[in-house]
Amino acid sequence: MKPVSVIIVGAGGRGFVYANIAKKHPELLKVVGVAESRTYHRRKMAREHGIRADHVFRSWQAFARHPKFDDIDAAFICIQDAMHEKCAVALSKLGYHILLEKPMAPSAKACQRIVDAMRASGKMFSVCHVLRYTEYTETVKKLVDSGIIGEIVNIDHHEPVGWWHQAHAYVRGSWRNEKDSSFMLLAKACHDVDWLSFIVGKPCRRVSSFGSLSFFNKAHQPAGAADRCLDCKLSKKCPWSAKEFYFKRLADPKQHGWPLDVVDPTFTKKNLTKALREGPYGRCVFACDNDVVDHQVVDFEYEGGVTASFTMTAFTPMGGRRTRIFGTKGTIETDDSSTIRIFDFLTGKTETIDTNASGASMAGGHGGGDGGIMDAFCTAILENRPELIVSGVDATIESHLATFAAERSRKTGRTVNA
Ligand SMILES: NC(=O)c1ccc[n+]([C@@H]2O[C@H](COP(=O)([O-])OP(=O)(O)OC[C@H]3O[C@@H](n4cnc5c(N)ncnc54)[C@H](O)[C@@H]3O)[C@@H](O)[C@H]2O)c1
């Protein structure tokens, strides 16, 4: 069978993640096109995948001006959040299958327009809620559905964003500012809201939320700190110093990937220095134009009274999600989104399952979820099996609407119906 032929729209971090999976799994997918506005990234993608010149575009808009190409089956939309809607609607109208990076779009209305366009096109559609496709999630879902812990009563779920990850992406980086990207709960934790909704398996009815940008602001800039880390005499004592953080990674070739490649994809001292001198990633974390929260809690109530509490925080090491699922017959727990402990009230015994042990994941990103979604989406197209896509239109709009409701609650201080 011929693999799915794909155009990568936005050859940045995520675009290359999926394209690299294509290199490892030529039976599933082949990258035959690229639409990317940055010259270095566009050329790199075209070179690495031997893309024909007439399938290389400087923007998604330039690609969308052509009628559907017969030799391109699907578009992987990996541009920034605020650009998703127009691109997804235009490419779905042209008749491409669409894999769309999360979040769908920064507003409920924009999400609905994407949903309407995909329903009208009838093509395969998946949002990259990659956590649904990990062996860990599949195992938890099967355990819950088997009734091993009885009925779920409530869930306690933590997303440890991580101190340096927050600084990199949500203080200095692309998701720092709601106006230019989306609010933090949507940008970072729509995965978690979606995961909870998948595991509970019931519609969310009400949410309430609190949270703020408490630390990464001018009021916390130490006396004597410079606005650029390269000029700062406090950098050796500052855990947030861009100079210390990125140059340490430059010195270690094993770390020549994310997040350093976002700042300097060439991995040279000269270019990194220039990027930190002039670009967004060299700024003091207390002197940026960021406005998204650095911590947030959300309480959810689902149909039938099941509840969940969610915490997202910057102030922690970065790590796997930590979860406690409390059932009427027992509990399911993890501290790393990998090793699952199941406690049985009747026997008082704990069984442990290591979902990393089998090595079944096609690729490591997001605990195998990046590989898992490629497998599901491409196989769905190749074998005409839409049921393999568990992050389609209906599932995504439901969990996105709960995310928007939570943010409304945070902003208004009221409990909001989802
Ligand atoms: N599924 C996940 O877990 C996950 C993880 C990280 C990011 N994301 C999402 O993936 C998307 C991309 O994130 P990223 O980290 O790859 O960002 P990125 O900035 O690295 O990549 C986006 C690319 O789009 C390009 N671009 C901008 N305008 C364009 C246009 N008009 N036409 C074509 N290309 C254009 C940019 O030059 C850039 O290379 C975002 O929506 C983000 O929220 C998802």
The ligand as an SDF file (V2000), in Angstrom:
LIG
                    3D

 44 48  0  0  0  0  0  0  0  0999 V2000
    0.8240   18.5660   20.3570 N   0  0  0  0  0  0  0  0  0  0  0  0
    1.6470   19.1000   21.2090 C   0  0  0  0  0  0  0  0  0  0  0  0
    1.9160   18.5580   22.2650 O   0  0  0  0  0  0  0  0  0  0  0  0
    2.2930   20.4210   20.8970 C   0  0  0  0  0  0  0  0  0  0  0  0
    3.5310   20.7570   21.4640 C   0  0  0  0  0  0  0  0  0  0  0  0
    4.0820   21.9980   21.1340 C   0  0  0  0  0  0  0  0  0  0  0  0
    3.3950   22.8670   20.3010 C   0  0  0  0  0  0  0  0  0  0  0  0
    2.1870   22.5120   19.7970 N   0  0  0  0  0  0  0  0  0  0  0  0
    1.4390   23.4050   18.8920 C   0  0  0  0  0  0  0  0  0  0  0  0
    1.9820   23.2270   17.5840 O   0  0  0  0  0  0  0  0  0  0  0  0
    1.9130   24.4540   16.8460 C   0  0  0  0  0  0  0  0  0  0  0  0
    3.3070   24.7990   16.3370 C   0  0  0  0  0  0  0  0  0  0  0  0
    4.1940   24.9070   17.4310 O   0  0  0  0  0  0  0  0  0  0  0  0
    5.7680   24.8850   17.1680 P   0  0  0  0  0  0  0  0  0  0  0  0
    6.4150   24.7720   18.4920 O   0  0  0  0  0  0  0  0  0  0  0  0
    6.1080   23.9220   16.1180 O   0  0  0  0  0  0  0  0  0  0  0  0
    5.9540   26.3760   16.6260 O   0  0  0  0  0  0  0  0  0  0  0  0
    7.1070   26.9540   15.6970 P   0  0  0  0  0  0  0  0  0  0  0  0
    7.0540   28.4080   15.8720 O   0  0  0  0  0  0  0  0  0  0  0  0
    8.3730   26.2210   15.9740 O   0  0  0  0  0  0  0  0  0  0  0  0
    6.6310   26.5550   14.2290 O   0  0  0  0  0  0  0  0  0  0  0  0
    5.6620   27.2610   13.5090 C   0  0  0  0  0  0  0  0  0  0  0  0
    6.1990   27.4910   12.1180 C   0  0  0  0  0  0  0  0  0  0  0  0
    5.2080   28.0920   11.3160 O   0  0  0  0  0  0  0  0  0  0  0  0
    5.8750   28.9500   10.4020 C   0  0  0  0  0  0  0  0  0  0  0  0
    4.9400   29.8990    9.7900 N   0  0  0  0  0  0  0  0  0  0  0  0
    4.5330   31.1130   10.2630 C   0  0  0  0  0  0  0  0  0  0  0  0
    3.6680   31.6660    9.3960 N   0  0  0  0  0  0  0  0  0  0  0  0
    3.5000   30.7870    8.3810 C   0  0  0  0  0  0  0  0  0  0  0  0
    2.7180   30.7930    7.1920 C   0  0  0  0  0  0  0  0  0  0  0  0
    1.9110   31.8280    6.8740 N   0  0  0  0  0  0  0  0  0  0  0  0
    2.7810   29.7200    6.3710 N   0  0  0  0  0  0  0  0  0  0  0  0
    3.5830   28.6730    6.6740 C   0  0  0  0  0  0  0  0  0  0  0  0
    4.3660   28.6230    7.7690 N   0  0  0  0  0  0  0  0  0  0  0  0
    4.3130   29.6700    8.6290 C   0  0  0  0  0  0  0  0  0  0  0  0
    6.9370   29.6000   11.2660 C   0  0  0  0  0  0  0  0  0  0  0  0
    7.9540   30.1900   10.5070 O   0  0  0  0  0  0  0  0  0  0  0  0
    7.4150   28.4210   12.0920 C   0  0  0  0  0  0  0  0  0  0  0  0
    8.5230   27.7670   11.5120 O   0  0  0  0  0  0  0  0  0  0  0  0
    1.3250   25.4780   17.8030 C   0  0  0  0  0  0  0  0  0  0  0  0
   -0.0560   25.5870   17.5790 O   0  0  0  0  0  0  0  0  0  0  0  0
    1.5740   24.8730   19.1760 C   0  0  0  0  0  0  0  0  0  0  0  0
    0.6860   25.3180   20.1690 O   0  0  0  0  0  0  0  0  0  0  0  0
    1.6380   21.3070   20.0710 C   0  0  0  0  0  0  0  0  0  0  0  0
  1  2  1  0
  2  3  2  0
  2  4  1  0
  4  5  1  0
  4 44  2  0
  5  6  2  0
  6  7  1  0
  7  8  2  0
  8  9  1  0
  8 44  1  0
  9 10  1  0
  9 42  1  0
 10 11  1  0
 11 12  1  0
 11 40  1  0
 12 13  1  0
 13 14  1  0
 14 15  2  0
 14 16  1  0
 14 17  1  0
 17 18  1  0
 18 19  2  0
 18 20  1  0
 18 21  1  0
 21 22  1  0
 22 23  1  0
 23 24  1  0
 23 38  1  0
 24 25  1  0
 25 26  1  0
 25 36  1  0
 26 27  1  0
 26 35  1  0
 27 28  2  0
 28 29  1  0
 29 30  1  0
 29 35  2  0
 30 31  1  0
 30 32  2  0
 32 33  1  0
 33 34  2  0
 34 35  1  0
 36 37  1  0
 36 38  1  0
 38 39  1  0
 40 41  1  0
 40 42  1  0
 42 43  1  0
M  CHG  2   8   1  16  -1
M  END
$$$$
